[in-house]
């Protein structure tokens, strides 16, 4: 190819690339700002702890996905961070957009599992050291501005290990770093919901292939029961997952998983069980109890 043909192609590629990169950079900077703003209720230093930790968790998670798409030569974007300048989180997470078909179930499992597993690295550090810096308080003195949070199995286990036994009437006032870890576990569990085209859906499809649809239906019913009777906050996920409940096949769906990938898939689902919080916020009620309260 002549230089005359090369230069316009290079210029066109740069023209397309620069705006795309700037979108990622702007959203990333805005999300740093919105998470810092939300964390400012704990002061400027507390905001740095929270914002720095939650951005790191999201970055590890999404780069885990992205690096696996590069490994398998699947076209995907860099992470898009989603700023949201309202409490309690200051962000709606982050995502990458996959632009080409996923070639086989090995690639599907690698991409689906890499994000949550990578995200657990900063979550683990933030959870341990954040709980070390948290305070034990009496519920009477905690104040009305605090939010009651639900506990996952993993959060409870690490809390018991680091903080120890709490007497009746006591609770833990989370350090901003520990709160970021709690949010990270919640986000990880939501991504690992074993339905449709979420990370967990990718993993279950890679493991079970055609039989995955039965698993999706069973878990959808389980989540629906939680929504109806225990926590109505899952309603949006119920609606969205009703649309995205099916998982498309990969290009070469017949290629089997090796033993190592099966173990990784099972490990990711164990993390889901440990990180999942059925009632994330203590003030929640099921949809049926809420409707019953309204018609009284």
N, C-alpha and C positions, 0 to 999 in steps of 0.2 A: 504494500500500500504506500502511495506517495505521501510526502509531507503535506502536500496540498489537501489531501483527504483526511489525514490524521488530525491536523489542527482544528478543523471545525468539529470533529467528533469529540476531541478533548474539551473544547470550549463548551459544547452542549452538555457534556457530562458534569463539568464544574457548575454550570448554570443550574442544572437540576439538583446537584448535591448540596450546594451552599444553603439554599432556603430550607431544605429538609433538616440539615444539621441545626440550623438556627431555631427551628421549631422545637427540637428536642432540648436545646440549651435553654430557651426561654421558659418552657414548661418546667424544666428541672429547677431553674432559679426561682420561678414563681412558687413552686412547691416547697422549696426551702423557706421562702418568705411566709407562706401560709401556715406551715407547721411551726415556725418560730412564733408567729403571731398567736396561734392557739396555745402554745406552751408558755406564753408570757405571763399567764396567771400565776405561774410558779417563780416569777422574776426573770430577769435577763439571763442569769446563769442556768436556771432550770429550763428555760426555753432552748438554750443551746444543747443541753443534755438531751431533751426530747427530740428536737429537730434533727440533730446530728445522728441520733440512734435510729430514728424511723426512716430517715433518708438512706442510711447505710443498709438497713434491713431490706428495703424495697430495691435498692441498687443490686445487692447480692442476689436477690431472688430473680430479678429480671435478667441480669447478666448471666445467670445460670442457664436460663432458657436460651438467651441469644447465642452464647458460646456453643451450645449444643446444636443450634441450627447451622452455625458455621462449620462445625465438625462434620455434619451430615450433608453439607452443601445445599441447604434449603434457604431460599431467599426470605429474609425477614428484616424488619426495621430495627433500629436501635430503640431502647425503651422510651415510651411516652409516659412521663409523670403527670398526674392529674391533680392540680391544686384545688383546694376547697377551703375557703377562708372562714369556716365555721367550726365550732367545737362539735364532738370531742376530739377529732383526729387531725383536722387541718389538711387532709388529703383524701382522695378516693382511690389511692393506690397507684399502680403503674401497670403498663402492659406493653407487649411487643405485638406487631402485626405480621403474621406469617403470610407471605405472598405467593408461595408455590406449594404444590401438593406435597404431603409428607410421604416419603418413599415406601417405608415399611414399618412394622410394629416395633422393631428395635429402635429406630429413630424416634418414633412416637413416644416410647417409654423414656428414652434418654431426655428428650425435650420436656416431657411432662414432669418427670421426677427431679430434674436438675435444679429447677427454680426453688421449690420448697426445701430441698436438701441444702442448697447453698444458703438460703435465707436463715436456716436454723443455726448457722455458725455465729453470726452476730447476735441473733436472738438469745442463744445460750449464754454468751458473755453478758449481754445487757440484763438478762434475767437474774443471773447470779449476783453480779456486782450492784445492780439496781436494788435488789432486795437487801443487800448488805447495808445500803445507804438509806433504806426506808425506816419509818418510825412505827412503833407500836403505840396506839392511842386508845383511849376510852371512847366508846361510841357516843357517850353523852357530850363529850368535848370535841367531837370530830367536826361539828358544824353542819349547817344545812346545805352548804355549797358543794360538799363532796358527793361523788357519784358512787353508788354501790355497784361493784363489778362482780360478775360471775367468775367462777374458777374452773379452768380445765384440769384434767388429771395431772398434767405435767406441771402446771403452775402451782397447784396445791402441793405436789410432792417436793418441788424445789423450795417452796415457801416453808414447809415443815422442816426441811433440812437446814436452811439458812437462818430463818427467823426463830423456829422452834414453836413450842406449844403456846397457844393463846388462851388466856383465861376468859371466862364468860364475860361478855360486855366489852371485850377488846377486839380491835381490828388493826389491819396494817394500813398506814397512810403511805401510799406508794411514792417513792422517789420518781421524778420524771423519767429517769432511765428505765426503771422497772415498769412504768406505765407504757413506755415505748415497746418493751418486750411483750407486755400483755397484748398490745395492739398487733404486734408482729405475729404472735401465736394465733390471734383471731383471724388475721388476713391469711395466714398459712392454712388454717383449717377451712376457711371459705374456699380458697383455691383448690384444696384437696377434696372438696365435696365430690363423692364418687358418682357423678352424674354428667352425662352429655359431654360438652366440649370444654369443661374446666380441666385443670391439671389432673385432678382425681379421676375424671372421666377418661382422659387420655390413658392414664395408667391402667384403669380397669379394662378398657377396651384392648389395650396391648396384651394384658394378661389373659383375658377370657374370650376375646374376639366376639363371635356371634352370640355367645352366652351372656355377654355383658349387658344386653338389653334387660334380662331378668333382674340382674343386680341393680340396674338403674331404676327400674320400676319399684323394687322393694325399698330402696333407700328413699325414693321420692315419697312413698307412703309414710315412711318413718319421719321424714322432715315435715310432712303435712300434719301428722299427729302432733308434733311439737308445736307447730304454728297454731293449730286450732285450740290446744288445751294449755300450753305453757308459755309460749312467747310469740306474739303476733308479728314481731319484727322480721320474721322469716318470710312474711307474705310476699314481699317483692321478689325474693329468690324463688319462691314457689311459682310465681307467674312467669318469670324469665326462664326458669328451668323447664317449665311446661313446653316452651317453644324450642329450647335448645337441648331437649332431653336425648335426642338421637345422636349417635356418633357416626360420622362417615368412615368408610373403610380407607385404608392406605392404598397406595398404588400397587404394591406387591404384598398383599395382605397375607399370603400363604407362607411367607418366610417366618420360621418359628423364632421364639425368644430363646436365648441361651440361659443356662442356670443362673449366672451372675445377675443378669437383668431381672429375672424372676425374683431373686432375693431383694434387689433394689426396689422393685415394685411393691413387694410385701412390706419392706421397711418403711416406705413412704406412706402406706396405708396405716401402719402402726403409729406413725407420727400424727396422722389425721385423728386417730382415736384418742391419742394423748393430748392433742391440742384443741380438740373440738369443745366448745362451750355451748350447750343447748340453750341456756338462758344467759346471754352475755351481760345484760344489765339487770340489776336486782329489782328494778321497778317494773319489769315487764309482766304482762299478762297474756294468756292465750286469746285468740280471736273470739272464741265462744264466750268466755267470761267477760270480755270487753263488751260484746253485743248484749249480753245479759244485764250488765250494769247500765247500759244506755236505755234499755226498755223498761227498767224498773220505775 
